[in-house]
Amino acid sequence: MSTIELRSSLHQLIDRIDDDTVLQAHLTLLAREANQPSGDFWDDLSISQQASVDRGMTDLIAGRRKPATDVLKRLAE
């Protein structure tokens, strides 16, 4: 779907919403996104964080998994 088609679909959906609370929630979400810098968050990660993500992706691709409890223990340290 092209950008123009996506925007058109969003406009059509928004026009069908009658709940002001739902509209406000979407406005907040979209405004937050529109105000974000367009850079890649990867550049904001430290070298060690990038290396950790790379290791995790390598393990995931290779089919190696760790129990969530192990990951949570490591994060708690």
C-alpha positions in Angstrom: 0.0 0.0 0.0 1.4 3.4 -1.0 1.8 6.3 1.4 -1.1 8.1 -0.3 -3.3 5.0 0.1 -2.3 4.6 3.8 -3.1 8.3 4.5 -6.4 8.0 2.7 -7.4 4.9 4.7 -6.5 6.6 7.9 -8.6 9.6 7.0 -11.5 7.4 6.2 -11.3 5.5 9.5 -10.9 8.7 11.5 -14.0 10.1 9.9 -16.0 7.1 11.1 -15.0 7.4 14.8 -17.5 9.3 16.9 -15.9 8.8 20.3 -13.9 11.9 21.3 -11.8 9.9 23.8 -10.7 7.6 21.0 -10.0 10.5 18.7 -7.9 12.3 21.4 -5.9 9.1 22.1 -5.1 8.8 18.4 -4.3 12.5 18.1 -1.8 12.2 21.0 -0.2 9.1 19.5 0.2 10.6 16.0 1.4 14.0 17.4 4.0 12.2 19.4 5.2 10.3 16.4 5.2 13.4 14.2 7.3 15.3 16.7 10.0 12.5 16.9 13.2 13.1 15.1 13.3 11.0 11.9 16.7 9.5 12.7 17.3 5.9 13.4 17.1 4.9 17.1 20.0 2.6 16.5 22.3 5.6 16.4 21.2 6.5 20.0 22.2 3.1 21.4 25.6 2.6 23.0 28.1 0.3 21.3 27.5 -2.4 24.0 23.7 -2.1 23.4 24.2 -2.5 19.7 26.5 -5.5 20.2 23.9 -7.1 22.5 21.2 -6.7 19.9 23.5 -8.1 17.2 24.3 -11.1 19.4 20.6 -11.7 20.1 19.7 -11.5 16.3 22.5 -13.9 15.5 21.2 -16.4 18.1 17.7 -15.9 16.9 18.6 -16.6 13.3 20.6 -19.6 14.3 17.6 -21.0 16.3 19.3 -20.6 19.7 16.9 -19.3 22.4 17.3 -18.5 26.0 14.6 -18.8 28.6 13.0 -15.5 29.5 13.9 -16.0 33.2 17.6 -16.1 32.2 17.3 -12.8 30.3 15.4 -11.2 33.1 18.0 -12.3 35.6 20.7 -10.8 33.5 18.8 -7.5 33.1 18.3 -7.3 36.9 22.0 -7.4 37.6 
